[in-house]
Amino acid sequence: MGNARCFVAGIRGMGYHLPMSSIMPGDEVGSLGVCHLKRLWSGVMSARAASAQRSDARDEWTADNTLLSGLELGLHETLRYLYEEAPSFDRFEQWVLEKNGGAIAPGRIARINAALSGTLPEHGHAGEPALTADDLVFFEEHGYVVLHDAVSPEVCGAAERAIWDFIGGRPDRPDTWYSGPQGRSIWVPLLRHSAARAIRTSPRIFAAFAQLWGRTDLWPTIDQAGFNPPERPGWGFPGPRLHWDMSLALPIQFGLQGILYLTGTGANQGAFTCVPGFHRQIENWLRSLPPDADPRRQDLLRLGPVPLAGRAGDLIIWHHALPHGSSPNLASRPRIVQYVALRPSTWAGTAIWK
């Protein structure tokens, strides 16, 4: 998510995972009884003291994501809190509880611990398939797929209203679209709003991600919403433009991201934009660059990005190897979205951030 992911990428580049002797074992728990939480805390605290990087950072990174998704915590907000506040572990657990409304269901803690210990089954009942055989073929070729009616109109409407309420805006008052607490950003940090939670727990969304991952031990990422108003004098599109949210170290690993349109969105309305099919080209493209070239600083517009229009309730799921981003809103209405993705308990990441 834009600046948030840049912050997280910077932390990964610093190497906050540490020698085994410097951090707590993953099965050492505190008062909440959650595995890996004390390990995450002690690792970040040690990183603040410039300790060395661990050799198994890839596995640690996936465990961190599973832990925080299970606890309904944003990765960015958690790492920023730990780095900036340097809390004691007791205070960190209190913060986790506060973010969860004062209590975490025992069943949720048990599922987190099973996932982190490797005892959560990878395959189970995913419900009715959401994607057709043609959808799956389309995804393999183009690297993205659109799931129509991913949630009900009522769920979309509730999430849209929550965003309007947060920014203090009114749909019929364009002058109220540019001065909300999100500032000069398209990100709306409604991480644990009930409307966002309803989207993350949608059976159709779960089924679609389960089909593409080929497994059901999935955890929803705690992502933000988005509000991209039309450009006007004094307010130009702030980005993010085409980018990747993954490491570009070879070999490129499989991963998925998603965005849900809460209102109808035209191609010129700040629509989600990607380079279709680039997941099948990216490794050759990376190898073709000069050795000292930074792939993130290339002219990605030359790769042929396409804006994807959609209607309310359309979920776009894409392979994270596609260059992607938002786009300038040249229409008369805002683009309003919820970012949503699901990941398995473990996946093939990379220990190197490039």
N, C-alpha and C positions, 0 to 999 in steps of 0.2 A: 504494500500500500504506500506508494510514493515515498514521502519523507520518512515515514515510519520504517519502511523496509531499508531505506538508506542508513538509518540509525542502527538497525539490527545488523545490516551487512558490515558496518564499521566495527561493531563488537565482534562479529565472527572473524573479521580480518585481524583484530587485536589478539585473538586466540584466548577466549576467556575460560576454556577447558584446561584442566590443570593436571599436574602429576598426581598419581593415585594417592600418594602420601599427603597431599595438600588439601584434599576434600573428603567429605564424609562418604561412607558407603551408601549405595543406593537404597539399601533396605533399612537404613537407620531412620526412624520416624520420630516425629515430635508429638505434640498433643492432639493433632488432627488425625494421626495414623496414616498419613499419605506417604507412600514410598517416593523417593527421588527428590522430594521437596527440600529436604535439608541439604542434599547433595548440590542441587541447583544454587541454593543460597550460599553455601560455603564456597562453591566455585566462583561465583561472581564476586564475593567478598575478597577472595584471594587474588582474583584478577585485578581488582582495584589496587592491590599492592604489587602489581607487575610480576606475578608468578609466571612460570613457563606454560607452554601449551601442551595439552595431552596429545598422544598419538592416535587415540580413537575418538577424535572429536566428531566424526560423522555419526556414530552411534549415539553419542551424548546429545547431539543436536536434535535427533529424532525423538529421543526420550524427553527432552525439554518440551518439544512441541506437543507431544501426547499428554504430558503432565498438565501443561497450561490449558490445552483445549478441554481436557477433562474437568479442570477446575473453573472453566469459563473465564479465563484470564487472557487478555491480549498479550502477545509476546513482547511487543514494543512497550506497553505500559508497565509490564512487570520488570523488564530489564532496566528501563529508565528509573523506576522507583528504587530498585536495588542499588544502582550506580549512584544516584543522586542523594538518596537518604541514608544509605549504609545502615539499615536497621539491624537490631539483634534478631536472632531467629524467632524468638517469642513474638516480637513486634511484627515480623514478616507474616507469621501465621495469623496474627490478629488482622493484618491487612487483607489477607486472603479471605478470612471469614467476613470481613466488612464488605468486600466486593461481592460476596455471595449472599448478602442479606442476613448474615449472622449465623447461618447453618448450612452444612453440606450433607445431603442424604447419605446414610451409610452404604446404600447400594451403589451410589456413584463412586464413593471411595473404593469400594471393593472392585469395581470394574477398572478403575485407574490402576490399582495395584496389580490386578491380573494382567493388564496390558503390559505394564512395565516389567513384570516378572516373566513374561512370555507364555503365560498360561491361558490367555484369552483366545478362544478359537478364532481362526481367520475366516472361517466360512460358516455361515448360518443362513437363516431365512431373510431374504431382502425384500419380500413382498412382490407385488406384480411388477414385471419389467416396465421401466419407463421409456426406454429407447428401443426403437425397432431395429431389425436387422439392417435396414437401409441406413438408419442413423449411425450405426456402428461402422458401416463401410465408409460413410461420409467422414466420420471422425478420423478414421485411419488415413484417409487421403488428404483431408484439409486441416486436420489438427484441432478442429473445434466442432461443436454440435450445438444446436438450439433445441432446448426442451420447452415446448409450449405448455402453458397452464401448469407451470411448476408448483404454484400455490394458487389459492382461490382469490377472486377479486377482493373478498373481504380482508384477507391477510395483506394483500398489496395495499389496500386502502388504509389499513391501520398503520402500516409502516410508513406510508407517505405522510399521513397526518403527524406521526411522531417526529418526522424530520422537519416539517413545517413548524411544529411547536418548538423544537430545539433551536432553530435559527431565528425564531420570532418573526417569521415571514407570513405573508398572506398570498395565496395564489392569484388574487385579483389586484395585487399591489406590487408592481415590478420594483418600486422604490425600496421595498422591504427585502429584496432578494440578495443584497450585497453587504449587509452590515451585521450579520449574525456572529455568534461567538467562535465560529470556525475560522474567521478572519479571511485572509486571501488564500483560501484553500478550497478544494472541492470535497475534502474529507469531513464527515460528520461523525464524531466519536460516540455513537449510541451503542456501546459494546454489549450491554446486557439488558437493553430494553425488551419488554415482553414481545413487542412486535418483531424484533430481530430474532428472538428466540423461537417464535412460531415459524419463521422462515427456516432456521437451521434444523428444526425438527420435522420438516415436511417429509412425509413418506416418499413422495415422488422424487424429490431432490436426493434423498438417501438412495433410492433404487437406482437412479441414473449414475451417481458416482460409484455405487457398488458394481454396476455393470462394467464401467470403464476401468476400475481398479482390479476387478476380478476377485474381490473379497468383501467381507462385511464388517470387519473390525474397524469401523470408521469413526472418526472424531471430527466434529465441525470446528473449523478455525473461528476464532472470535474476532471477526473483521468489522470494519466500520461501514457506515452507509456513505452515500455520495450525493452531492448537490452541485451541479454544474450549471450556473445560470448563463444566459446569453452574454456575449461580449458587448461592451459599451465603452464609451470614453471614460477612462480612469479605471476600468476593470477588464484587463485582458486575460485570456486563458492562462492559468498558472501551471498547467501540467498536472500529472505526468504525461509526457508524450511517449513515443515508442521506447520501450525498455524491456529488461528482463528482471524477474524477481528471484532468479536462481543463479547458482554458480555456473560459469561458462568453462569450467575445467572439463577436459575430456576424460572419459566418455560422458556424454550427456545422459542424464538419468530421466526416467519417466516421472512426471508430476502433473497435477491438475489444479486449475484455478477456475473461479466462476464469478459471474456477475448477474444479478437479477434486475431486470427493468421493472420498476414499480409503476411507471406510467409509460404510455406509448412514446417511442423515441424514434425520430427521423434520422436519416443518415447525416444530416447537417446539424443535428441537435446535440452535439457533443457526444455522439455515439461511441461505444466501445469500438476500437480499431485494432486490427491485427494483420499479420502477414500470413495468409492461408498457405498451408503446406510447408512452412519453413522448418517444421520439426523434422522433416525428411531431408533437409538440405543443410542444417546448421553445422554439422560436424565438418562437412567438406568446406563450407564457407569459412569456418574458423581456421581450418588448416591452410586456406588460401591466403590468409592475411599475412603481412610481413611479421617477422618474429617480435618486433618491438611495438606492434600496433595494439591499441586498446580497442577491443571489439565494441565496447560500450560507447565509444566516441566516434564510431563510423556513421556515415550518412544512411541511417536506416530507412529513410523515406525512399531511397532508391530500390528498396527490396519489394516495393509494391503493396503498401498497406491498404486495407479495405475497411471502411466504416460499416458496421452491421446495425441496420435499423431493426426495430422490434416493437412488439406490443406489450402492454402491461401483463406481467406474469411470465414473460419469456426469460428463461435462464440460459445464458451462454456459458458453456464449459469448454475450456481450451487447454491444450497441452502447453505446459509452461515454457517450452522451448520456442514458442511463437513470440516474436517481438510484438508487444501490445501496449496499449495505453488508451487514455481518453483523447478527445479531440476538441478543438475550439467549437463552442456552441454559436452557430450563426443563425439560429432560428429565433423564435419569439418566446419560447417556453423553456424552463429549466429541464435538464436531464436529472432524474431522481432514481437512485439505484440502491441496492444492498449488495455488498460483496459477500459471497458465501462459497466455501469449499469444504470438502471432507477429505481427510487423509487417514490411512491405516495406522495402526499402532506402531509399525515399523515400515520403513521404505528405504529404497536404495538412494541414499543421499551421497554427498561427497564431503570428504574432510577438508578439502581445499576450496576457499572462496576466491574466485577469479572473476 
